[in-house]
Amino acid sequence: MESKFHTFTHSTQSISLPERFTYPFHYTPHPLCVIAAEETQAYLKERTEWMEELQTGKMFGVLVVRTPAGAVGYLAAFSGNLAGKNVHHFFVPPIYDLLQPDGFFRQEEEQINEINARIRTLQTSPALEKARHVLKNMLKLNDHMLRSSTATLKEMKEARDLRRQSPLTEEEAALLIKESQRAKAVHSQLAKLLRSFNENAQAKVNQLEQEIEQLKQERKRRSAALQHKLFEQFLIMNARGEVKDLCELFAPTSQGTPPAGAGECAAPKLLQYAYQHQLEPIAMAEFWWGDSPKTEIRHHGYYYPACKGKCEPILHHMLQGLRVDENPLLADSHRETKLDILYEDDYLLVINKPEGMLSVPGKGDVDSVYQRLSILYPEATGPIIVHRLDMATSGLLLAAKTKEAHQNLQAQFKNRTIQKRYIALLEGEVPQDEGEIRLPLCPDPLDRPRQIVSEEFGKPAFTRYRVLERTSGKTLIAFYPQTGRTHQLRVHAAHPLGLHCPILGDELYGRKAERLYLHAEYLAFTHPITSERIEIQKSPAFPRCSMP
């Protein structure tokens, strides 16, 4: 097999190697990774036969490695397949090639495809169409006949009731009773006969549909077995030489089984090839190439962290034995920072939360506003924190000292009587001076905490905005969120159907910078005790006019 090791075409002698490997879920690309990515992108631009496919967007990855002889170069990979194949000479091969013509996957896939064809044939068969048509017409006719018979019964009863208003002989009264009994008997026999017709017609439909359902169940069983067998073929290595298949890696997770496409992302491919060929992993980065998908947000040429749903259990295993960077999100950068309290009385307070501090406790022993306030106000009742700001967002955070105040303020948020204004610095220039964005949002099940736009599953999210300044390809903007969805402003800013200008420093939906340039600047609410209207404003720490 030809080597997938690439030497750098650009000079890298002045660039020092990192001391630790890249933490894959939160990172700034190492300069060597940037050069490797640029050289890979130059190769992609030359592949005109892939132009149309690449335009739709795909994730690529690069891994800087060192050979046993000490030479430094890089490997490249793509997620999924490319041009209908898993194997291309420039890129590392898949961990398992499910597209190999003679492999069990293709053979079993053909059998499943045959079942699909049989299902489609049966679903569109003249026999099923005729049976459904007969049943439909039979039901309509039966309904008409029963309605007519019921109406006749009613008319006959009304006639008998009218006759009974006049004096009747015993014989006449008996005749009326017999007439009523005969009419009911005829109606009952008709209903029974019609029911029998319906059941026969339904049975013919059921017989044909049952065959379809049996084929669907067989397809489901075969697909599940194929998927399980496929996952067992992905034998994932780590730096210690330990090997586990995908089923083993995902067994301890909440989902219990690997999601579709697990093991086919760029990062696992790169590490697997390195381990198999005694190459030392030095640093890694992944970038998006092409248009953004319709739901999630990806920008052409931007770097992104590894996805958590598919890759977290895999990479957790693969990185064992490597010296890896610490998760920067667990860095307690504000342990010594004093809380900036802008307003306080006996019932509530407003804090200017610094960027990089959690609103409420998360994983690990990372400091949070809630923990600070619990220490400062040990007599406080209730949940204290009324609403939240993202860890990376700075600005005004409202807290309550009493349970009653907390309930009142939360009701104001729910009823949208609290006014909020955020200041953000966007990458790109927003053409409209003001406007509104309505894009429904929901969590990405395979890559939390990322949010996606979904008309089917998303909850309504509504943002108003006003441009404050445009300078040097950037936009200073005021956001007025009318709903409070997770990452609402970040997604509405970055999404192609929104402003298509990500917030500067947003590594989830844009690209990383020294901070996320998003600040909760203004808050107005009704005091839960005094009913006074309170307005608090705190300008962001980043410049409002002289933008970077």
Backbone hydrogen bonds, N-H to C=O, Kabsch-Sander energy under -0.5 kcal/mol:
donor,donor_aa,acceptor,acceptor_aa,energy
6,H,74,Y,-2.6
8,F,72,V,-0.5
15,I,12,T,-1.7
16,S,14,S,-0.6
21,F,323,R,-3.5
26,H,23,Y,-1.3
33,C,30,H,-0.8
34,V,30,H,-2.1
35,I,31,P,-2.0
36,A,32,L,-2.4
37,A,33,C,-2.7
38,E,34,V,-2.4
39,E,35,I,-2.3
40,T,36,A,-2.1
41,Q,37,A,-2.7
42,A,38,E,-2.0
43,Y,39,E,-1.6
44,L,40,T,-2.2
45,K,41,Q,-2.1
46,E,42,A,-1.0
46,E,43,Y,-0.6
47,R,43,Y,-0.8
47,R,44,L,-0.8
48,T,46,E,-1.8
50,W,47,R,-1.6
51,M,48,T,-1.2
54,L,50,W,-3.1
55,Q,51,M,-1.8
56,T,52,E,-0.8
56,T,53,E,-0.9
57,G,54,L,-1.4
58,K,289,W,-1.5
60,F,287,F,-3.1
61,G,77,A,-2.7
62,V,285,A,-2.8
63,L,75,L,-2.2
64,V,283,A,-2.8
65,V,73,G,-2.3
66,R,280,E,-1.6
67,T,71,A,-2.8
70,G,67,T,-2.1
73,G,65,V,-2.3
74,Y,6,H,-2.4
75,L,63,L,-2.2
77,A,61,G,-2.2
79,S,59,M,-2.4
80,G,264,E,-2.6
82,L,85,K,-2.8
85,K,82,L,-1.6
88,H,86,N,-0.5
91,F,88,H,-1.0
92,V,76,A,-2.6
98,L,96,Y,-1.2
100,Q,97,D,-1.2
103,G,100,Q,-1.6
107,Q,103,G,-1.9
108,E,104,F,-2.9
109,E,105,F,-2.7
110,E,106,R,-2.0
111,Q,107,Q,-1.5
112,I,108,E,-2.3
113,N,109,E,-2.6
114,E,110,E,-2.1
115,I,111,Q,-2.0
116,N,112,I,-2.4
117,A,113,N,-2.3
118,R,114,E,-2.3
119,I,115,I,-2.6
120,R,116,N,-2.5
121,T,117,A,-2.4
122,L,118,R,-2.5
123,Q,119,I,-2.7
124,T,120,R,-1.4
125,S,122,L,-1.1
129,E,125,S,-2.2
130,K,126,P,-2.9
131,A,127,A,-2.4
132,R,128,L,-2.5
133,H,129,E,-2.1
134,V,130,K,-3.0
135,L,131,A,-2.3
136,K,132,R,-2.4
137,N,133,H,-2.6
138,M,134,V,-2.8
139,L,135,L,-2.5
140,K,136,K,-1.9
141,L,137,N,-2.9
142,N,138,M,-3.1
143,D,139,L,-2.4
144,H,140,K,-2.2
145,M,141,L,-2.8
146,L,142,N,-2.7
147,R,143,D,-2.2
148,S,144,H,-2.4
149,S,145,M,-2.7
150,T,146,L,-2.7
151,A,147,R,-2.3
152,T,148,S,-2.3
153,L,149,S,-2.5
154,K,150,T,-2.1
155,E,151,A,-2.4
156,M,152,T,-2.7
157,K,153,L,-2.3
158,E,154,K,-2.5
159,A,155,E,-2.1
160,R,156,M,-2.3
161,D,157,K,-2.9
162,L,158,E,-1.9
163,R,159,A,-2.1
164,R,160,R,-2.2
165,Q,162,L,-0.9
166,S,163,R,-1.6
173,A,169,T,-2.5
174,A,170,E,-2.3
175,L,171,E,-2.0
176,L,172,E,-2.0
177,I,173,A,-1.8
178,K,174,A,-2.4
179,E,175,L,-2.6
180,S,176,L,-2.2
181,Q,177,I,-2.4
182,R,178,K,-2.7
183,A,179,E,-2.3
184,K,180,S,-2.3
185,A,181,Q,-2.3
186,V,182,R,-2.6
187,H,183,A,-2.3
188,S,184,K,-2.6
189,Q,185,A,-2.6
190,L,186,V,-2.4
191,A,187,H,-2.6
192,K,188,S,-2.4
193,L,189,Q,-2.6
194,L,190,L,-2.9
195,R,191,A,-2.5
196,S,192,K,-2.0
197,F,193,L,-2.1
198,N,194,L,-2.7
199,E,195,R,-2.6
200,N,196,S,-2.2
201,A,197,F,-2.4
202,Q,198,N,-3.1
203,A,199,E,-2.5
204,K,200,N,-1.6
205,V,201,A,-1.6
206,N,202,Q,-3.2
207,Q,203,A,-2.5
208,L,204,K,-1.6
209,E,205,V,-2.7
210,Q,206,N,-2.9
211,E,207,Q,-1.1
212,I,208,L,-1.2
213,E,209,E,-2.7
214,Q,210,Q,-2.6
215,L,211,E,-1.8
216,K,212,I,-2.2
217,Q,213,E,-2.4
218,E,214,Q,-2.2
219,R,215,L,-2.5
220,K,216,K,-2.6
221,R,217,Q,-2.5
222,R,218,E,-2.7
223,S,219,R,-2.8
224,A,220,K,-2.4
225,A,221,R,-2.3
226,L,222,R,-2.7
227,Q,223,S,-2.9
228,H,224,A,-2.4
229,K,225,A,-2.5
230,L,226,L,-2.8
231,F,227,Q,-2.6
232,E,228,H,-1.6
233,Q,229,K,-0.7
233,Q,230,L,-1.4
234,F,230,L,-0.6
234,F,231,F,-0.8
235,L,233,Q,-1.5
236,I,234,F,-1.0
236,I,244,K,-3.0
238,N,242,E,-0.9
239,A,318,M,-0.9
239,A,320,Q,-0.9
240,R,320,Q,-0.7
241,G,238,N,-2.1
244,K,236,I,-2.1
246,L,231,F,-1.5
246,L,234,F,-0.7
249,L,245,D,-1.9
250,F,246,L,-2.2
251,A,247,C,-1.1
253,T,250,F,-1.1
262,A,259,P,-1.9
264,E,261,G,-1.9
269,K,265,C,-1.4
270,L,266,A,-2.3
271,L,267,A,-2.2
272,Q,268,P,-2.5
273,Y,269,K,-2.1
274,A,270,L,-2.1
275,Y,271,L,-2.6
276,Q,272,Q,-2.3
277,H,273,Y,-1.4
278,Q,275,Y,-1.1
279,L,274,A,-2.9
280,E,66,R,-2.9
282,I,64,V,-3.3
283,A,64,V,-1.2
285,A,62,V,-2.0
286,E,304,Y,-0.5
287,F,60,F,-2.6
288,W,302,Y,-2.2
289,W,58,K,-2.4
291,D,55,Q,-2.9
298,R,296,E,-0.6
301,G,288,W,-3.3
302,Y,299,H,-2.1
304,Y,286,E,-2.4
306,A,24,P,-2.6
309,G,446,L,-2.9
310,K,446,L,-0.6
311,C,307,C,-1.0
312,E,308,K,-1.4
315,L,311,C,-3.4
316,H,312,E,-2.3
317,H,313,P,-1.2
318,M,314,I,-2.5
319,L,315,L,-2.2
320,Q,317,H,-1.4
322,L,319,L,-2.2
324,V,322,L,-0.8
325,D,21,F,-3.1
330,L,327,N,-1.9
331,A,328,P,-1.3
333,S,331,A,-1.7
335,R,332,D,-1.1
337,T,334,H,-1.0
340,D,352,N,-0.5
341,I,339,L,-1.0
342,L,340,D,-0.6
342,L,350,V,-2.5
343,Y,350,V,-1.3
345,D,348,L,-2.2
349,L,399,A,-2.3
350,V,343,Y,-2.2
351,I,397,L,-2.8
352,N,340,D,-2.9
353,K,351,I,-1.1
353,K,395,G,-2.9
356,G,391,M,-3.1
357,M,354,P,-1.3
357,M,391,M,-0.7
358,L,367,D,-1.0
366,V,363,K,-0.5
369,V,358,L,-2.3
370,Y,359,S,-1.7
372,R,368,S,-1.9
373,L,369,V,-2.7
374,S,370,Y,-2.4
375,I,371,Q,-1.4
376,L,372,R,-2.4
377,Y,373,L,-2.8
380,A,377,Y,-1.8
381,T,401,K,-2.3
385,I,383,P,-2.3
386,V,398,L,-1.8
387,H,398,L,-0.8
393,T,390,D,-1.3
394,S,518,L,-1.9
395,G,353,K,-2.3
396,L,520,A,-2.4
397,L,351,I,-2.5
399,A,349,L,-2.7
400,A,384,I,-3.0
401,K,347,Y,-3.0
402,T,347,Y,-0.8
406,H,402,T,-2.2
407,Q,403,K,-2.3
408,N,404,E,-2.2
409,L,405,A,-2.6
410,Q,406,H,-2.5
411,A,407,Q,-1.9
412,Q,408,N,-1.6
413,F,409,L,-2.0
414,K,410,Q,-2.6
415,N,411,A,-2.5
416,R,413,F,-1.0
417,T,412,Q,-2.4
418,I,412,Q,-0.9
419,Q,524,A,-2.2
421,R,522,Y,-1.8
422,Y,479,F,-2.6
423,I,519,H,-3.0
424,A,477,I,-2.4
425,L,517,Y,-1.9
426,L,424,A,-0.5
426,L,475,T,-3.1
427,E,502,P,-3.0
428,G,426,L,-0.7
428,G,473,G,-2.2
430,V,428,G,-0.6
435,G,465,Y,-1.8
437,I,463,T,-3.1
439,L,461,A,-1.2
441,L,459,K,-2.2
442,C,452,I,-1.9
444,D,450,R,-2.9
447,D,444,D,-1.6
450,R,447,D,-1.8
452,I,442,C,-3.1
453,V,295,T,-1.5
454,S,440,P,-1.6
454,S,452,I,-0.5
458,G,454,S,-1.7
459,K,441,L,-3.0
463,T,437,I,-2.5
464,R,480,Y,-1.9
465,Y,435,G,-2.5
466,R,478,A,-2.1
467,V,433,D,-3.6
468,L,476,L,-3.0
469,E,476,L,-1.8
471,T,474,K,-2.3
474,K,471,T,-1.7
475,T,426,L,-1.7
476,L,469,E,-3.0
477,I,424,A,-2.7
477,I,475,T,-0.5
478,A,466,R,-2.7
479,F,422,Y,-2.8
480,Y,464,R,-3.3
482,Q,462,F,-2.7
483,T,462,F,-1.1
488,Q,485,R,-1.9
491,V,487,H,-2.7
492,H,488,Q,-2.7
493,A,489,L,-1.8
494,A,490,R,-1.8
495,H,491,V,-2.9
498,G,495,H,-1.7
499,L,492,H,-2.1
500,H,495,H,-1.6
501,C,493,A,-3.3
504,L,425,L,-3.0
505,G,511,R,-0.9
506,D,503,I,-1.9
507,E,505,G,-1.2
510,G,506,D,-2.2
517,Y,504,L,-2.9
517,Y,515,R,-0.6
518,L,516,L,-2.0
519,H,423,I,-2.5
520,A,394,S,-2.9
521,E,421,R,-1.5
521,E,519,H,-1.1
522,Y,421,R,-2.0
523,L,536,I,-2.4
524,A,419,Q,-2.2
525,F,534,I,-2.2
527,H,525,F,-0.5
527,H,532,E,-3.6
531,S,527,H,-1.8
534,I,525,F,-3.4
534,I,532,E,-0.6
536,I,523,L,-2.8
538,K,521,E,-2.6
547,M,545,C,-2.0
